[in-house]
């Protein structure tokens, strides 16, 4: 299957998401390493079709989970 150059550039551009928790917009590079790969806390990909969490909300959830595990 041969992709035209416009198809390849479309796939290479970051996808825009709206955070499932706060609604803020962020981007994800589906063809490369997304920002979340470098995070120590990971969630499963949303199965219900909703978007992922933004960096701030993912980090906030990680802090909440860490606090809950300490108690």
PyMOL commands that set and color helices and strands:
alter all, ss='L'
color gray80, all
select helices_A, chain A and resi 5-12+35-38+55-70
alter helices_A, ss='H'
color red, helices_A
select strands_A, chain A and resi 15-18+25-28
alter strands_A, ss='S'
color yellow, strands_A
deselect
rebuild
show_as cartoon
